[in-house]
Structures are given as structure tokens and as C-alpha cells.
Amino acid sequence: MPTVTYCDTAGWPRSVVRTLIARTSAFARSGRARGYKIGITNHPEARFSLPDYRGWYSRMVVLYRSSSLKHIRELERALVEHHRHESDNIREGGGGPAGKGPYYLYIVLRKQ
């Protein structure tokens, strides 16, 4: 059964970006996942249940939480850029939530 796990971090983007890059790398390294995608949402469970994720990804890990859409987008761009050659992301980010916060940065993982 697909699961959503919260290990969300809060803080200023510049103070957490290295931690989030390391955490994303740890979850996504080969042997743990066949593929992954980084994104943002304001409702993790609802986002994970949508058809474009259902059946493709087996786990969502929420990495960061913020009330600032600007901060969440900044971190999404940094993580997608860092993982641009390995992730399933097609764009550098910019999609994401249309509603009110809090906002969440996540990684979804395809099982091995």
C-alpha cells in the first residue's frame, strides 16, 4: 500500500538546503528506489493519490514544511537542479499548490 511519511524540516531555505539535498540523495540512491520525483503541495495525501502518481510511485516522503510559498519554491528549484540528471522531474519545478499553506516539499519514490 502506498504510504506518506513525514520527516519534515522547517527553517530558512539557506539553513536547510544542504540537509535536504543529503536527505533526498539518501532516499533516492540506487538500491533504495528505481526512480524518484521532487515536488511541492499543500496536501500531501491528496497529491499522492492523484493518477499521475498512483501506480508509479510507492512512497512519498515529506521533507520540508513552510508557510511561505516563496521558500518552498526556492528549495524545490534547488533540489530539482541538484538532482536534474537522476530524477523523474521534467521541469525545474514551478507547479505545485494552488491553495493556502502550509506547503510541503516532498520526494516520491518508485519501489525497487
Buried (B, 14 or more C-beta within 10 A) or exposed (E): EBEBBEEBBEBEBEEBBEEBBEBBBEBBEEEEBBBBBBBBBBEBEEBBEEEEBEEBBBBBBBBBBBEBBEBBBBBBBBBBEBBEEBBBBEEEBEEBBEEEEBBBBBBBBBEE
